[in-house]
Amino acid sequence: MPITRYGLILLMFFPDPANSLHLIHHPPVPDDASPKEVDVHSHRINRINKFKKILQTTSIPLAELRSASWNGIPEEVRAMTWQLLLGYLPTSSERRVSTLERKRKEYLEGVRQAFERGGVANSSGRARGLDETIWHQISIDVPRTNPHLELYGYEATQRSLERILYVWAVRHPASGYVQGINDLVTPFWQVFLGSYITDPNIESGMDPGQLPRPVLDAVEADSFWCLTKLLDGIQDNYIYAQPGIQRQVAALRDLTARIDANLAKHLEREGVEFIQFSFRWMNCLLMREITVKNTIRMWDTYMVGRHLPFALHYKF
């Protein structure tokens, strides 16, 4: 199983993710590679090196990082770049280590408090005596999250997602947990997990439960805080009556009328309301329409403008 031996070492000895960038390895181009393959390989290495140069500066220039990220972020540097673009990771290298340590500890303490209040966990790791309304829906939705991908069928993955979603819900009582939020955590989980493994096909055949506990804790905590940053900007999608989604549906209807009047009139004649087919698009930020890998690439661009999916799909 290609779980990296370096995951715990990286966490312990390179607490600033920028310091581990020099470990990125570029396999050589095969001798029989075509000129096009050589060109693609060279372009990829140049892009990775461009990001490394930005990320290894003492004070990271966010404008330059956003410009580099618009056309996609190489997977080797995506985790750190996302954390910077979301404002979770400080741009100053002097503050980065202490911030990561503090935020990860804060999350783990939040988990401890939330689940201690809920009583003793049973053999499956599921605590009872929690807020049953919230917990019941989370426990239903997590096993349904990307069921076609092996990664999301592992117990370690599901328990981690449950903790992230529950702690977020109890900290945000105005909305609580709403179906769809379980989808939104998965790009973070998958990208951050990928920082500690060597298997390029992270979605299949890799049990995160084999990772050292401190590594899994770091992935979970970072996923929680970045999910929080994401949802801070779209929380009105999930409060009563979901006014944020209603605005997005109205914007989509207006945009369609402007750019394809015939389609808009056809839908009107057939009695088709935009909310009937686009509600799920907005609620899950298109995640149930495309693969997680494609979602991750799409989020590279979303995060550049800090508008994320709730605004940008109307600009493409």
Backbone bond lengths (Angstrom), bond angles and torsions (degrees), N, CA, C in turn:
res aa  C-N    CA-C-N  psi(-1)  N-CA   C-N-CA  omega(-1)  CA-C   N-CA-C  phi
1 M - - - 1.468 - - 1.523 109.30 -
2 P 1.322 118.52 123.11 1.454 120.33 -171.94 1.513 113.95 -83.02
3 I 1.323 116.77 52.98 1.458 119.63 172.58 1.517 107.40 -85.23
4 T 1.310 116.96 130.26 1.446 119.83 -172.41 1.525 112.49 -64.76
5 R 1.310 115.59 140.83 1.464 120.71 171.86 1.522 110.63 -76.18
6 Y 1.329 115.14 -15.02 1.446 119.90 -173.20 1.527 113.66 -90.35
7 G 1.345 117.05 -4.69 1.461 118.80 -175.77 1.511 113.11 -55.97
8 L 1.339 117.15 -51.31 1.463 120.85 -179.41 1.515 110.46 -69.97
9 I 1.333 117.14 -37.33 1.462 120.59 179.12 1.521 109.94 -61.99
10 L 1.348 115.87 -44.09 1.461 119.63 178.50 1.516 111.32 -59.71
11 L 1.322 116.08 -42.29 1.456 120.36 -177.55 1.523 111.38 -67.20
12 M 1.347 116.19 -37.94 1.461 120.53 -175.60 1.525 112.61 -80.95
13 F 1.312 116.74 -42.58 1.453 119.71 -171.95 1.528 113.47 -102.40
14 F 1.328 117.17 -13.29 1.457 121.13 175.84 1.527 108.54 -127.25
15 P 1.338 117.72 62.02 1.475 119.49 -177.59 1.518 112.93 -62.04
16 D 1.341 117.60 -24.90 1.461 120.40 171.38 1.522 106.92 -89.13
17 P 1.339 118.13 115.45 1.467 119.72 -176.40 1.521 113.58 -57.20
18 A 1.329 118.10 -24.62 1.465 120.07 179.49 1.524 111.30 -64.37
19 N 1.336 116.89 -29.04 1.460 120.18 -176.68 1.522 113.33 -73.85
20 S 1.315 117.27 -14.45 1.462 120.10 179.68 1.530 112.66 -96.43
21 L 1.330 117.05 0.01 1.454 119.82 -176.42 1.526 112.64 -65.19
22 H 1.339 116.66 -27.54 1.465 118.90 -178.95 1.525 111.84 -71.16
23 L 1.341 117.74 -9.97 1.457 120.99 177.84 1.524 112.46 -83.23
24 I 1.320 117.15 -6.95 1.468 120.13 179.29 1.525 109.11 -60.77
25 H 1.306 116.03 127.75 1.462 121.79 -175.43 1.516 110.31 -109.23
26 H 1.324 116.61 134.22 1.458 122.21 178.22 1.524 109.20 -110.54
27 P 1.330 118.27 108.18 1.469 118.83 177.35 1.522 110.47 -63.79
28 P 1.336 117.47 145.28 1.468 119.76 -178.66 1.528 111.58 -68.48
29 V 1.309 115.47 158.23 1.462 120.96 176.36 1.528 108.24 -72.04
30 P 1.333 118.27 133.02 1.472 119.94 177.04 1.527 111.46 -56.77
31 D 1.307 115.95 148.15 1.472 120.76 -178.68 1.521 112.40 -59.83
32 D 1.329 116.30 -32.20 1.461 119.52 -177.58 1.526 113.17 -93.56
33 A 1.333 117.54 16.28 1.466 120.78 -178.85 1.523 110.69 -66.06
34 S 1.308 115.65 144.24 1.462 121.12 177.61 1.530 109.19 -76.15
35 P 1.341 116.82 162.05 1.473 118.93 176.77 1.526 112.79 -55.72
36 K 1.324 116.61 -37.15 1.467 119.28 178.77 1.523 110.86 -65.31
37 E 1.338 117.10 -41.66 1.463 121.10 179.09 1.531 110.75 -65.02
38 V 1.317 116.89 -38.39 1.460 120.78 177.28 1.522 110.25 -63.44
39 D 1.321 116.07 -41.54 1.463 120.90 -179.55 1.531 110.76 -66.00
40 V 1.333 117.36 -42.92 1.473 121.68 178.46 1.524 109.82 -62.30
41 H 1.324 116.73 -44.30 1.459 121.36 179.94 1.528 111.11 -61.90
42 S 1.329 115.91 -44.66 1.461 120.67 179.69 1.525 111.60 -63.81
43 H 1.334 115.82 -41.84 1.475 120.25 178.98 1.523 110.92 -62.79
44 R 1.326 116.36 -40.78 1.464 120.36 -179.59 1.530 111.07 -64.32
45 I 1.318 116.70 -45.32 1.463 120.08 179.37 1.527 110.80 -62.87
46 N 1.317 116.97 -40.53 1.468 120.63 178.86 1.524 110.92 -62.12
47 R 1.344 116.52 -39.96 1.464 119.51 178.94 1.525 111.19 -66.70
48 I 1.328 116.78 -43.47 1.468 120.12 178.41 1.531 110.10 -60.44
49 N 1.312 116.48 -44.15 1.467 120.28 180.00 1.522 111.70 -65.19
50 K 1.330 116.35 -33.67 1.465 119.70 176.55 1.522 110.73 -63.26
51 F 1.340 116.35 -44.65 1.463 120.15 178.11 1.523 110.85 -65.48
52 K 1.328 116.92 -42.81 1.468 120.17 -179.91 1.526 111.09 -58.53
53 K 1.313 116.61 -41.95 1.460 120.37 179.50 1.523 111.20 -60.78
54 I 1.337 116.05 -40.59 1.463 120.23 178.63 1.526 110.81 -69.24
55 L 1.320 116.98 -46.75 1.461 121.91 -172.59 1.520 113.28 -72.13
56 Q 1.316 118.00 -19.89 1.457 120.63 -178.53 1.520 113.58 -93.93
57 T 1.333 116.53 5.26 1.455 119.19 176.75 1.523 110.37 -75.32
58 T 1.320 116.68 156.26 1.467 121.50 -178.51 1.520 111.30 -64.24
59 S 1.325 115.72 -39.73 1.466 121.27 176.11 1.524 107.38 -128.82
60 I 1.323 116.55 108.06 1.456 121.56 -171.03 1.529 111.34 -71.06
61 P 1.329 117.77 125.22 1.476 121.06 177.57 1.529 110.18 -77.17
62 L 1.317 116.41 105.44 1.461 120.37 -174.70 1.526 112.58 -63.66
63 A 1.320 117.38 -35.67 1.465 119.36 -179.67 1.525 109.87 -62.13
64 E 1.309 117.15 -40.86 1.462 121.39 178.96 1.525 110.55 -68.55
65 L 1.337 116.21 -38.51 1.465 120.07 179.16 1.524 110.74 -66.63
66 R 1.317 117.41 -40.51 1.466 120.43 177.78 1.521 111.04 -63.35
67 S 1.318 116.52 -42.59 1.456 120.33 179.71 1.530 110.90 -61.46
68 A 1.321 116.84 -41.75 1.465 120.83 -179.82 1.524 111.53 -69.09
69 S 1.327 117.19 -28.46 1.466 121.77 -173.43 1.518 114.03 -84.25
70 W 1.324 118.28 -17.71 1.460 121.18 -171.43 1.520 112.42 -55.95
71 N 1.314 117.59 -41.01 1.469 121.46 -177.88 1.524 113.02 -91.62
72 G 1.322 117.18 17.14 1.455 121.04 178.12 1.514 111.98 111.33
73 I 1.327 115.29 150.98 1.460 122.31 -176.49 1.528 108.81 -116.33
74 P 1.321 119.30 127.93 1.474 120.18 176.09 1.521 110.40 -56.87
75 E 1.326 116.97 139.53 1.463 120.23 -174.93 1.521 112.65 -60.53
76 E 1.335 117.81 -27.23 1.468 120.56 -179.28 1.524 112.88 -64.54
77 V 1.316 117.55 -25.18 1.470 120.79 -176.75 1.525 111.98 -120.51
78 R 1.328 117.24 7.88 1.465 120.55 -172.58 1.533 112.18 -67.35
79 A 1.326 117.96 -42.04 1.466 120.12 -175.33 1.525 111.04 -58.88
80 M 1.314 116.04 -51.24 1.463 119.72 -179.36 1.521 111.17 -64.94
81 T 1.320 116.93 -39.61 1.466 120.52 -178.88 1.523 111.18 -64.50
82 W 1.321 117.42 -45.35 1.467 119.87 177.72 1.525 110.72 -58.56
83 Q 1.321 116.78 -44.98 1.462 120.40 -177.29 1.520 111.30 -62.89
84 L 1.323 116.63 -33.93 1.461 120.57 176.99 1.526 111.20 -73.11
85 L 1.322 116.86 -44.89 1.467 120.27 -177.39 1.529 111.51 -65.26
86 L 1.326 116.97 -30.68 1.464 120.58 178.44 1.524 113.00 -81.52
87 G 1.334 116.51 -11.10 1.459 119.41 -179.11 1.511 113.66 84.74
88 Y 1.319 118.06 10.24 1.468 121.02 176.72 1.514 110.86 -78.22
89 L 1.311 117.17 -41.20 1.451 122.51 -179.21 1.524 109.08 -97.03
90 P 1.327 118.35 128.14 1.475 120.38 179.11 1.526 111.38 -65.27
91 T 1.311 116.67 147.28 1.457 120.49 176.66 1.523 111.85 -74.18
92 S 1.319 117.08 -22.74 1.465 122.10 -179.81 1.524 110.14 -82.65
93 S 1.312 117.12 125.28 1.464 120.55 179.59 1.527 111.41 -65.39
94 E 1.322 117.83 -25.18 1.467 121.15 -179.83 1.527 111.86 -69.23
95 R 1.316 117.37 -28.87 1.466 121.25 -176.80 1.518 113.20 -97.33
96 R 1.325 116.93 -12.96 1.453 121.04 -167.52 1.529 113.04 -65.13
97 V 1.324 116.85 -48.18 1.463 120.41 -175.61 1.523 110.98 -64.10
98 S 1.325 116.41 -46.46 1.469 119.70 -177.96 1.527 111.01 -66.03
99 T 1.337 117.08 -36.19 1.460 120.28 179.20 1.521 110.99 -66.17
100 L 1.336 117.28 -46.79 1.460 120.42 178.62 1.522 111.18 -59.94
101 E 1.318 116.42 -44.76 1.464 119.82 -179.70 1.517 111.01 -62.06
102 R 1.329 116.86 -43.98 1.466 120.69 -178.54 1.526 111.67 -66.39
103 K 1.341 117.21 -45.44 1.461 120.20 -176.71 1.525 111.62 -68.78
104 R 1.315 117.39 -37.14 1.464 119.59 178.50 1.520 110.57 -67.45
105 K 1.314 117.30 -40.76 1.466 120.21 176.97 1.522 110.93 -65.63
106 E 1.312 116.64 -39.58 1.466 120.43 -179.98 1.525 110.77 -62.34
107 Y 1.328 116.38 -42.00 1.464 118.99 178.78 1.525 111.11 -64.63
108 L 1.316 117.54 -47.22 1.466 120.24 -178.53 1.525 111.26 -62.58
109 E 1.329 116.50 -34.87 1.462 119.28 175.96 1.533 109.69 -68.73
110 G 1.318 117.21 -36.65 1.461 120.33 176.11 1.517 111.82 -62.69
111 V 1.323 117.06 -39.39 1.468 121.08 176.59 1.522 109.71 -63.33
112 R 1.332 115.49 -46.29 1.469 119.35 -178.32 1.523 110.66 -59.70
113 Q 1.314 116.82 -46.05 1.464 120.16 -178.18 1.526 111.21 -65.81
114 A 1.317 116.82 -44.42 1.466 120.08 -177.69 1.513 111.56 -62.73
115 F 1.323 117.25 -41.90 1.458 119.81 -175.30 1.517 112.69 -86.59
116 E 1.321 118.17 -22.72 1.456 119.38 172.15 1.522 110.26 -67.86
117 R 1.321 116.15 -39.00 1.462 119.68 176.47 1.513 110.44 -63.24
118 G 1.340 114.41 -28.57 1.453 118.26 -177.91 1.505 114.25 -82.57
119 G 1.312 117.60 -5.30 1.456 119.75 178.72 1.511 112.45 94.94
120 V 1.322 116.48 -170.24 1.453 122.98 -174.20 1.523 110.11 -78.68
121 A 1.339 116.01 136.37 1.465 120.48 178.91 1.518 110.21 -75.25
122 N 1.306 116.37 149.43 1.456 120.04 176.44 1.522 109.64 -84.87
123 S 1.322 118.01 -171.42 1.458 121.90 -172.77 1.520 113.17 -63.87
124 S 1.327 118.10 -23.45 1.463 120.55 -179.97 1.520 111.72 -86.53
125 G 1.331 117.53 -2.36 1.448 120.71 -178.33 1.510 112.94 88.46
126 R 1.301 118.27 5.29 1.458 121.91 -178.92 1.530 109.33 -95.18
127 A 1.319 115.53 117.33 1.458 119.07 179.94 1.521 110.28 -75.64
128 R 1.278 115.90 148.24 1.456 121.59 175.36 1.536 109.11 -115.06
129 G 1.322 115.03 154.69 1.447 119.21 -175.31 1.512 112.04 91.94
130 L 1.336 116.74 7.13 1.457 120.92 175.49 1.522 108.58 -77.59
131 D 1.325 116.59 -175.22 1.454 120.08 171.92 1.528 106.34 -65.76
132 E 1.314 116.64 104.89 1.462 120.56 -169.31 1.524 113.23 -66.98
133 T 1.322 117.54 -32.28 1.460 119.30 179.72 1.526 110.32 -64.04
134 I 1.329 115.30 -48.00 1.465 120.26 179.27 1.525 110.16 -65.60
135 W 1.322 115.52 -49.85 1.461 119.59 -174.07 1.530 111.75 -63.82
136 H 1.319 116.73 -37.84 1.458 119.93 -178.51 1.523 110.87 -60.97
137 Q 1.347 116.82 -45.39 1.458 118.98 -177.97 1.528 111.46 -68.93
138 I 1.335 116.84 -39.88 1.461 120.27 178.05 1.521 110.67 -62.46
139 S 1.319 116.59 -43.24 1.467 120.25 -177.75 1.528 111.98 -67.17
140 I 1.325 116.73 -23.11 1.469 120.76 174.97 1.530 110.27 -80.62
141 D 1.344 116.34 -42.40 1.462 120.08 -171.78 1.526 113.91 -77.34
142 V 1.326 117.45 -35.09 1.470 119.24 -175.57 1.531 112.34 -59.61
143 P 1.338 120.26 -46.70 1.472 118.54 177.59 1.533 113.54 -64.41
144 R 1.327 117.25 -20.11 1.464 121.04 177.76 1.525 112.84 -86.00
145 T 1.318 117.26 -4.85 1.456 121.66 -175.88 1.523 110.47 -78.09
146 N 1.310 116.30 115.95 1.474 122.31 -179.55 1.530 112.14 45.32
147 P 1.326 118.48 54.51 1.471 120.39 -175.39 1.522 113.24 -65.59
148 H 1.322 117.28 -16.11 1.461 121.24 -179.68 1.527 112.51 -82.28
149 L 1.333 117.35 -5.84 1.463 121.25 -179.27 1.528 109.64 -109.36
150 E 1.317 116.64 130.46 1.463 120.79 -177.41 1.521 112.25 -58.50
151 L 1.308 116.99 -38.88 1.460 121.35 -176.80 1.523 111.95 -51.71
152 Y 1.334 116.51 -38.67 1.464 120.68 -174.72 1.525 113.07 -88.60
153 G 1.323 116.20 1.62 1.456 119.51 175.44 1.515 112.92 -95.47
154 Y 1.328 117.56 -11.06 1.459 120.64 -178.96 1.523 110.68 -74.20
155 E 1.323 115.27 145.13 1.463 120.23 -179.19 1.521 111.47 -60.64
156 A 1.340 117.12 -41.54 1.458 119.91 -178.84 1.523 111.12 -59.90
157 T 1.320 116.86 -40.26 1.460 120.80 178.51 1.523 110.66 -65.33
158 Q 1.313 117.11 -48.01 1.459 120.43 -175.87 1.524 112.13 -66.40
159 R 1.342 117.33 -40.31 1.462 118.60 178.61 1.523 110.49 -64.96
160 S 1.321 116.40 -37.76 1.460 120.20 179.82 1.521 111.13 -65.93
161 L 1.327 117.01 -45.79 1.468 120.02 178.19 1.519 111.26 -61.54
162 E 1.333 117.06 -39.29 1.467 120.33 178.11 1.523 111.06 -60.10
163 R 1.327 116.31 -44.49 1.470 119.02 -179.10 1.525 111.22 -64.98
164 I 1.328 116.52 -45.04 1.467 120.06 179.47 1.526 110.66 -57.56
165 L 1.318 116.25 -49.76 1.467 120.87 -175.44 1.521 111.70 -67.47
166 Y 1.327 116.76 -39.43 1.461 119.04 -178.50 1.525 111.03 -67.78
167 V 1.328 116.86 -46.84 1.468 119.47 -179.39 1.518 109.92 -62.58
168 W 1.340 117.16 -40.63 1.461 118.30 178.62 1.535 110.09 -62.52
169 A 1.314 117.14 -43.38 1.468 120.65 -176.18 1.516 111.96 -63.31
170 V 1.337 117.48 -44.09 1.461 118.87 -177.27 1.521 111.05 -72.05
171 R 1.319 117.24 -20.93 1.465 120.31 177.32 1.527 111.96 -86.22
172 H 1.324 117.18 -9.60 1.473 121.08 -178.60 1.532 109.25 -130.09
173 P 1.316 116.46 69.67 1.469 120.01 -175.08 1.526 113.88 -65.45
174 A 1.339 118.61 -19.46 1.463 119.99 -179.66 1.525 110.81 -62.70
175 S 1.306 116.43 -32.40 1.460 119.68 178.74 1.517 111.09 -114.94
176 G 1.332 117.24 -36.74 1.450 120.31 -174.07 1.515 109.60 64.86
177 Y 1.312 116.17 -163.41 1.462 119.45 179.36 1.526 109.72 -84.01
178 V 1.323 116.28 134.39 1.460 122.76 177.95 1.527 107.33 -129.27
179 Q 1.317 115.98 138.38 1.464 119.55 176.93 1.523 110.58 -54.39
180 G 1.295 115.57 136.05 1.458 121.45 -175.95 1.508 111.55 113.43
181 I 1.349 116.43 -32.64 1.460 119.50 178.48 1.527 110.10 -66.37
182 N 1.325 116.56 -29.46 1.471 118.93 177.40 1.528 111.31 -60.99
183 D 1.327 117.41 -33.87 1.471 119.76 177.16 1.524 110.86 -68.59
184 L 1.314 117.00 -36.85 1.462 120.86 -171.91 1.519 113.29 -69.57
185 V 1.316 118.13 -22.69 1.463 119.27 179.69 1.522 112.19 -79.90
186 T 1.335 117.57 -21.00 1.464 119.49 -170.94 1.529 114.77 -66.78
187 P 1.343 120.87 -37.12 1.468 117.30 176.17 1.522 112.38 -60.54
188 F 1.336 117.06 -40.40 1.459 119.63 178.15 1.522 110.74 -63.39
189 W 1.318 115.91 -48.96 1.460 120.84 -179.21 1.530 110.77 -56.40
190 Q 1.307 116.74 -46.72 1.454 121.51 -175.33 1.527 111.68 -69.05
191 V 1.325 116.84 -42.12 1.462 120.56 -179.61 1.530 111.01 -68.00
192 F 1.322 116.92 -44.97 1.465 119.36 -176.95 1.519 111.33 -70.88
193 L 1.328 116.97 -35.60 1.467 120.34 175.05 1.525 109.86 -60.95
194 G 1.324 116.62 -38.10 1.451 120.94 -178.47 1.510 114.29 -63.26
195 S 1.338 117.36 -14.81 1.457 120.30 178.21 1.520 112.27 -71.88
196 Y 1.335 116.62 -16.80 1.458 119.98 -172.07 1.521 113.66 -117.96
197 I 1.317 117.73 8.78 1.460 119.59 179.49 1.515 110.32 -128.77
198 T 1.321 115.94 163.17 1.459 120.54 -178.97 1.515 112.77 -105.54
199 D 1.308 118.07 -8.10 1.456 121.56 -178.24 1.528 109.54 -76.01
200 P 1.336 118.46 116.92 1.468 119.11 -179.78 1.524 112.86 -68.30
201 N 1.329 117.23 -23.41 1.458 120.55 179.44 1.523 108.54 -98.78
202 I 1.297 115.58 74.17 1.457 121.38 -172.59 1.524 112.38 -65.99
203 E 1.327 117.51 -22.58 1.458 120.60 -173.36 1.520 113.96 -76.77
204 S 1.315 117.88 -12.14 1.463 119.20 -178.77 1.524 111.04 -139.70
205 G 1.331 114.94 142.23 1.447 120.53 172.17 1.506 116.60 77.48
206 M 1.314 119.18 9.59 1.448 121.27 -177.16 1.524 110.22 -123.81
207 D 1.323 116.30 117.42 1.454 121.44 179.29 1.521 109.16 -95.94
208 P 1.325 118.63 108.58 1.467 120.12 -178.98 1.517 113.07 -64.39
209 G 1.340 117.45 -15.94 1.452 120.21 177.53 1.514 113.08 -63.75
210 Q 1.342 117.49 -15.05 1.454 121.11 178.00 1.522 112.77 -83.58
211 L 1.307 116.87 -9.30 1.456 120.24 177.42 1.530 110.44 -71.52
212 P 1.328 118.31 150.56 1.463 120.36 172.17 1.525 110.57 -57.30
213 R 1.299 116.88 143.08 1.464 121.16 -175.35 1.535 113.18 -55.97
214 P 1.348 119.14 -42.37 1.470 117.70 179.13 1.524 113.22 -61.05
215 V 1.322 117.26 -32.10 1.461 120.44 178.33 1.521 109.80 -69.12
216 L 1.328 116.64 -46.31 1.461 120.34 179.41 1.525 110.74 -62.99
217 D 1.318 116.82 -38.01 1.466 120.56 176.76 1.531 111.20 -61.81
218 A 1.332 116.24 -41.30 1.467 119.75 179.97 1.525 110.93 -65.73
219 V 1.331 117.06 -43.09 1.471 120.87 177.80 1.524 109.63 -59.91
220 E 1.312 115.92 -44.77 1.470 120.69 -177.14 1.524 111.31 -66.07
221 A 1.334 116.69 -46.30 1.458 120.39 -179.00 1.529 111.25 -63.84
222 D 1.323 116.94 -45.38 1.467 119.93 179.59 1.529 111.07 -62.70
223 S 1.340 116.46 -37.89 1.469 120.49 177.90 1.522 110.66 -64.46
224 F 1.324 116.28 -41.71 1.467 120.56 179.48 1.528 111.06 -60.68
225 W 1.332 116.88 -48.99 1.462 119.32 -175.08 1.528 111.59 -69.72
226 C 1.322 117.68 -34.46 1.458 118.94 178.81 1.530 111.04 -74.19
227 L 1.336 117.49 -34.80 1.459 120.06 171.76 1.528 109.92 -60.29
228 T 1.319 116.30 -42.19 1.462 121.07 178.81 1.524 110.90 -60.69
229 K 1.337 116.39 -44.18 1.468 120.31 178.01 1.528 110.65 -60.55
230 L 1.319 116.10 -43.45 1.462 120.79 178.46 1.524 111.44 -60.56
231 L 1.335 115.99 -50.25 1.463 120.31 -174.21 1.525 112.42 -73.39
232 D 1.326 117.49 -22.11 1.464 119.65 176.35 1.527 110.79 -57.86
233 G 1.328 115.97 -31.82 1.462 119.38 -177.86 1.512 114.12 -86.69
234 I 1.333 117.01 -12.35 1.476 119.08 -176.23 1.528 111.64 -134.11
235 Q 1.325 117.08 27.27 1.464 118.54 -175.63 1.519 112.12 -63.89
236 D 1.348 117.24 -24.91 1.468 117.79 178.62 1.528 111.78 -73.59
237 N 1.334 117.23 -1.82 1.466 119.52 168.87 1.519 111.56 -73.56
238 Y 1.331 116.36 -19.03 1.464 119.57 -168.82 1.515 113.84 -123.03
239 I 1.341 118.63 -0.49 1.459 119.72 175.00 1.525 109.06 -82.95
240 Y 1.335 116.49 -179.90 1.467 122.02 -176.54 1.531 110.68 -53.53
241 A 1.312 116.09 132.65 1.475 125.29 179.38 1.518 112.74 70.95
242 Q 1.313 118.03 -3.92 1.471 123.32 174.76 1.533 112.55 45.37
243 P 1.343 117.76 60.18 1.472 120.22 -176.41 1.521 113.39 -62.35
244 G 1.353 117.47 -29.86 1.460 119.33 178.65 1.515 111.91 -62.60
245 I 1.316 116.53 -43.25 1.465 120.22 178.72 1.522 110.51 -68.16
246 Q 1.315 116.92 -38.63 1.467 119.77 178.27 1.532 110.90 -59.51
247 R 1.348 116.42 -40.01 1.470 119.74 178.39 1.523 110.97 -66.06
248 Q 1.317 116.35 -39.55 1.463 119.76 -179.21 1.530 111.34 -66.50
249 V 1.320 116.48 -40.86 1.463 120.17 178.32 1.529 109.71 -62.79
250 A 1.333 116.61 -42.30 1.470 120.18 178.57 1.526 110.61 -63.59
251 A 1.343 116.46 -39.65 1.469 119.80 179.00 1.526 110.70 -65.03
252 L 1.334 117.04 -39.31 1.460 120.52 178.19 1.525 110.85 -64.78
253 R 1.323 116.30 -41.47 1.465 120.61 178.19 1.531 110.61 -61.67
254 D 1.338 117.07 -44.19 1.463 120.68 179.93 1.524 111.39 -66.22
255 L 1.313 116.44 -40.18 1.455 120.50 179.73 1.529 111.20 -64.88
256 T 1.327 116.03 -42.15 1.467 120.12 178.93 1.520 110.61 -62.52
257 A 1.333 116.63 -40.66 1.469 120.13 179.58 1.527 111.28 -63.68
258 R 1.341 116.50 -32.26 1.458 119.90 -179.50 1.522 112.63 -77.04
259 I 1.327 117.52 -40.75 1.465 119.08 -171.67 1.530 113.26 -99.78
260 D 1.328 117.40 -17.30 1.468 120.08 178.58 1.524 108.63 -149.03
261 A 1.331 115.06 75.83 1.463 120.93 -175.59 1.525 111.61 -61.50
262 N 1.327 117.26 -34.40 1.467 120.09 -179.73 1.522 111.17 -64.38
263 L 1.308 116.74 -42.06 1.465 120.45 177.89 1.523 110.46 -64.49
264 A 1.319 116.76 -44.20 1.463 120.31 -179.63 1.531 110.72 -61.17
265 K 1.329 116.94 -41.94 1.465 120.35 179.35 1.523 111.47 -68.41
266 H 1.315 116.72 -37.15 1.467 120.67 177.95 1.530 110.47 -62.28
267 L 1.312 116.48 -46.53 1.466 119.67 179.21 1.527 110.82 -61.55
268 E 1.333 115.56 -39.22 1.470 119.61 179.35 1.524 111.01 -65.24
269 R 1.341 117.11 -43.53 1.466 120.62 179.56 1.528 111.46 -62.26
270 E 1.344 115.99 -35.88 1.460 120.43 -178.26 1.531 112.88 -83.91
271 G 1.315 116.07 -0.67 1.458 120.05 179.45 1.520 113.64 71.49
272 V 1.317 117.13 27.41 1.469 121.54 -179.30 1.530 108.99 -93.05
273 E 1.321 116.10 118.34 1.458 121.25 177.22 1.529 109.37 -88.22
274 F 1.314 116.69 140.06 1.461 120.55 -178.41 1.524 112.05 -59.25
275 I 1.310 116.84 -33.85 1.457 118.54 -177.83 1.523 112.00 -67.03
276 Q 1.328 116.84 -21.44 1.461 119.95 -179.15 1.525 112.01 -65.45
277 F 1.329 117.01 -35.23 1.464 118.90 -177.05 1.523 113.40 -111.69
278 S 1.337 117.48 -18.07 1.463 117.96 -174.70 1.526 113.69 -103.68
279 F 1.336 116.69 -7.38 1.466 118.15 -179.92 1.523 110.80 -57.20
280 R 1.332 117.28 -45.52 1.461 119.92 -178.56 1.522 111.51 -66.29
281 W 1.336 116.23 -33.87 1.460 118.70 177.36 1.525 110.29 -57.71
282 M 1.349 115.50 -45.72 1.458 120.05 -176.80 1.524 111.67 -74.74
283 N 1.322 115.55 -42.05 1.458 120.21 -175.51 1.526 111.83 -62.94
284 C 1.333 116.59 -37.15 1.468 121.52 -177.46 1.521 112.03 -109.15
285 L 1.326 117.49 11.18 1.461 122.09 179.94 1.526 111.28 52.06
286 L 1.313 116.30 42.89 1.460 125.63 176.69 1.526 113.88 70.18
287 M 1.315 118.20 6.74 1.463 119.70 -172.83 1.514 113.88 -67.95
288 R 1.315 117.95 -24.79 1.462 119.27 -179.93 1.526 112.21 -88.98
289 E 1.317 115.63 2.97 1.454 120.06 179.70 1.529 111.63 -103.48
290 I 1.309 117.97 -23.33 1.464 121.74 -177.76 1.527 109.41 -133.97
291 T 1.324 117.23 169.02 1.461 121.50 -177.75 1.518 111.23 -69.98
292 V 1.341 115.43 161.68 1.456 119.57 177.35 1.530 110.49 -62.16
293 K 1.329 116.66 -40.25 1.464 119.40 179.74 1.518 111.49 -61.42
294 N 1.320 117.19 -42.11 1.462 119.79 177.96 1.525 111.22 -69.61
295 T 1.323 115.98 -33.93 1.466 119.66 175.87 1.524 110.11 -62.10
296 I 1.330 115.49 -43.94 1.462 119.97 -179.85 1.528 110.55 -59.45
297 R 1.322 116.41 -43.88 1.473 118.54 177.79 1.527 110.68 -63.32
298 M 1.330 117.25 -40.24 1.457 121.26 -179.84 1.533 110.43 -63.46
299 W 1.331 116.20 -38.44 1.457 120.16 -179.54 1.528 111.89 -67.74
300 D 1.331 118.39 -26.59 1.465 119.28 174.33 1.521 109.97 -52.04
301 T 1.325 115.67 -46.59 1.457 120.70 -177.74 1.519 111.47 -76.43
302 Y 1.323 117.77 -39.06 1.463 120.41 178.07 1.529 111.60 -54.25
303 M 1.331 115.33 -43.76 1.461 119.28 -172.65 1.515 113.27 -73.06
304 V 1.319 116.47 -18.86 1.454 119.59 179.63 1.524 110.70 -61.18
305 G 1.340 115.95 -45.35 1.455 119.72 -178.01 1.506 113.83 -88.44
306 R 1.345 116.89 -2.50 1.459 122.61 -176.01 1.523 111.62 58.19
307 H 1.344 117.31 16.77 1.455 120.70 174.53 1.518 110.04 -92.46
308 L 1.334 115.67 -29.97 1.449 121.52 -179.34 1.533 110.96 60.50
309 P 1.327 118.74 -175.78 1.460 120.14 -168.12 1.510 114.97 -60.00
310 F 1.325 117.52 -28.34 1.448 120.85 -172.91 1.514 112.50 -65.42
311 A 1.329 119.01 -15.23 1.461 119.76 176.46 1.516 112.11 -119.70
312 L 1.309 116.38 -38.25 1.457 118.42 -167.44 1.512 114.54 -72.13
313 H 1.356 120.47 -26.54 1.436 113.58 -177.48 1.524 113.14 -68.32
314 Y 1.256 118.23 -7.21 1.458 118.94 174.83 1.529 111.60 -87.77
315 K 1.331 117.85 -7.07 1.455 120.80 -178.00 1.511 111.93 -100.92
316 F 1.325 117.62 -14.43 1.461 119.99 -175.77 1.533 109.82 -77.99
